[in-house]
Amino acid sequence: MNVEITDLTRRFGRTTAVSGIDLQAGPGVVGLLGPNGAGKTSLLRVMATAIPPTSGRIRLLDRDPGRYGPRQEIRRRLGYLPQNLGYYPGFTVAEFVEYFALLKEVPARRVRAAVAAAVERVQLADRSAARLRTLSGGMLRRVGIAQAIVNEPELLLLDEPTAGLDPEQRVAFRSLLRGIGRSATVVVSTHLVEDVAAACSEVVVMDLGQVVFRGTPPELEARGQAHGVGDAPLERGYSAVLSGSRS
Amino acid sequence: MIAPPGLRAWQPSGSAGRWFVPAAARLMRLELRHNAMPCLLPLAIALFGVLTYRKTLAMPPLWYVRVDDTQSGLVLDFATSVAGAAAWMGSREARRRVTDLLETVARPRFTRLLASWAATSCWAVAGCVLCLAAVYWATSLRASWGGPLWWPAAVVVASMPAFAALGFGAGVLVPSRFTAPVVTIATFFVVALSTELIVGSQSYWQVSPVVSAAWDVGADPGVATFYPYLPDLSIAQLMFLAGLTVAVVAAATGLPRVSGSRRLRVAAAVASTAGLLTAGTAVDLAGTGTLNAHGMIVIPALHDAADDRPLQFTPVCSRTAIPVCLNPAYAVYLPAAASALGPVLSEIAGLPGAPVRVIQSGTTYQQGPANEVLISLAGPVVSGRPPVYRLLLPDQLGGLQLSPGQLTGVLRAGTDPSVIASVVGDGPGASAAQRAVAAALLLAAREPYRALAAGTVSGVLAPGTPVRQSVPSRGRRVAGAGQGLIPAPVFAAALRFTALPASARHAWLVRNLAALRAGRITLARLP
C-alpha cells in the first residue's frame, strides 16, 4: 500500500478539519469528493507532508513521514498540486518546472529531459519559454500539474487540478491521470464528479472531516439509484451519500 | 496530453547528495536569473558614479586617499539597494504563496533560501567589484608611487553579503510586500547615522564598514604614505561582517523547524552562535582602537609591530638651487612645489646655515578631546648637519585637497617666508634688521607683498609649534593682509636691500649672516 492512514485527526485550533480517518490506497486513481469544508484539502496537506497530523498513524510509500529521513524519501517520490498554486511570475514555464525538479532532487543530468517531458505531458511545450505572468489561469494550472509530475511521483496528490481547465484539457488531463495511476497512487480532490467518473478507480467521499463513503464509481452510482438529486448517476450517488451521512 | 512512461527512468535515493554540486549550480543559475538585485544594480552604480566616483577622481592620485574615500562611498551607495533587494527575495516565498508547495519538496528549505541569498550577494559583489575596478584602474593610471590597497576593497566586498544577509533575514522573518522598502529606508539611516555616534578614536562604531580609517582624520594624504597602511581596523571590520553574515544567514535559513534535519538545525545554531561571537569580538576589538601618530587606527590585539616602520622610498627631487624633494607619491606636485619655492631657494642657496635640501616630511597625528585631531610636522622644521628643511605640503594637514596651481599659491604664502625665516633667524623677538632682510629676500623672489603683510614672516613653523595653528589658513591669510604689519622704516630698509644686485646682496649676507642672526646688526647698518 502506498497510503496507509489509521485514525488520522488534524485540528487547527478548536476546529477539527479531519477526524479519525482510515484510508488505504495502492496504485490507481482515488477521487476525493466532498463539499466545501469537508476536510479534503487538510487531508491532502497531511498526505503531502506539508503539515503533520494531530493524532493517528500515517505511512506513505511504506515510510513514516513523522521522521526526517523517511519524510525526505517520501518527498522525493511525491507530487503535490495545492489548491491555490503560488508561482513566481518572472519564471518561464520551463524554469518553474526545473526549479521544482531540482528541489525534488531529480538528478541534475536528468533535469532537462524530465522538465521537457513534464511540460510536454501537460501540452505546454510550445509555451515553455513563456513567462508565467503571461499565462491564463488554465495554463497556470497545467504548469502546476507539470511541476507535480516532473519527478515521476509514486504518490501524486492533486487538489482541484481541473479548476480552470477547458473541457478539451480536462479530457486530456483525465487520460494523463489514468496513465499515471497505472504505476502510482494518485489522489485527486475535486468537486467535479465527472472527473471522478472518467478517471478514478476508487472514490472516497468526505463530509465534516470524516470518510462517509469509500468504493468504486459504480458503487457510488448505485447509492444514488433511489435518490433524485443530481443530473448524473454519480452526482445522485454523491448526494445520497451526503444525505445519508447527515441524517 | 500524452501517456506517461510506464517506469520512471531514475530511482530517487538517499544518495542524492552526490548530485548536489551540479544541482546547486543549476539552482544558482535560476536564482541569478530571477533575482531582484540586477534591477537595482543600475541605480546603485549610478549613485556610485554621481556621488563617489566623481569625487574620488577629483582627489589627488594617492592610493590611500582614493581608496579610503571609495570604501565609505561605495558601501553607502550599495547598502540600501542590496538590503532592499535581499529583503524582497527573502519574502518571496510568502509573498507569492509558494510556501505550502515548497514545504513538500525533498531539498531542505535551508538550501533554497541559501541559494536565493547567495544569488543576491553575487550580484551585489559583482556590481561592487565593477565599481572598485573602475576606481583602481583610474588611480593606477595616475598614481606615481605605491600600490593598490586591498584591505578596504575586501571590506567593501565583504559588506555586500552582510547587507544582503540582514535584508534577507528581515524578508524571511517578516514576509510582507512592505518589508523591502522598510528595510531599504532603515538601512540608509542606520548606515548613514552610525558614523555620527563615533567619538574620538576609541569607538565601537568604527566597526561599521563605512568607516574606512580614523574617522576624524578621513582621507588624509598624509596617511599611509610615509608609513605602511595599517589593516587593523579592516581586519576587525572583516571579522564583524563575516560573523554577522554567518549569524544572520544561519539563523534565518537554518534555525526554523521546517528548515531541515535536526542535525542541520543544530549546525545552524552552532554557526549562528559562532557568528555572533565573532561579530561581538570584532566590535569589542574596534572599541580598543586608538589613533596612532601616523594617522591610522591601531588595534593592539591585531597590530603587527612591523607595520610601524617607515616606508622606504626614493624621493623625487627638483633641479632648483636647493633641491626640493618629495615623496614619490606626491610627484605630481613637484613642479608646483619647485615653482613656488625655487625663487626663494635661489636667494638663500649657499648662505651659511641655509638648508642643502628641502625634503617633504611626514605628519604626526594626535587625538584631541572629542573628535578633534591635531596634525603637525613630525619633528623640527630644520634638522641635521648640513641642515635640511623639512617641508609639509598643505594637503598633508587635512581639509580640502589642493590642485597643483592652488598648491603653488599656498606654498608661496606659507613656506617661502618660513624657509627664509629659518635662514635669517626671523621669528618672535627678531630684530628689525632680521625682519627687513627676510622681507627683502621675499621681495627679491618676487613674492607679493601681501605675503609679508599677512604676518607669515614672523615665527611660522617654529620647531614644536603645531602646524595647523601656525600655517595661515587660506581665509586668514587673505583676511589678515595689510601693509601696517611691518613698520615703515623696516619696509624702507627692505626695499633698499632688495634694490642691491643679487650678487652684492648674496655677498653681504655671506659676510654678515651670523651677526644678523645674533641680532648684532641694526637697521642702519643694512646696505
Interface residues (C-beta under 8 A of the other chain):
Chain A: R45 A48 T49 A50 Y68 G69 Q72 E73 R75 R76 R77 L78 Y80 P82 N84 L85 G86 Y87 Y88 P89 G90 F91 E95 E98 Y99 F100 L102 L103 K104 E105 V106 P107 A108 R109 R110 V111 A113 A117 E120 R121 V122 Q123 Q147 I149 N151 E152 A172 F173 S175 L176 G179 I180 R182 S183
Chain B: M1 I2 A3 P4 P5 G6 L7 R8 A9 W10 P12 S13 G14 A16 W19 P22 A23 A25 R26 L27 L30 R33 H34 R92 E93 R96 R97 V98 T99 D100 L101 L102 E103 T104 V105 A106 R107 T111 R112 G260 S261 R262
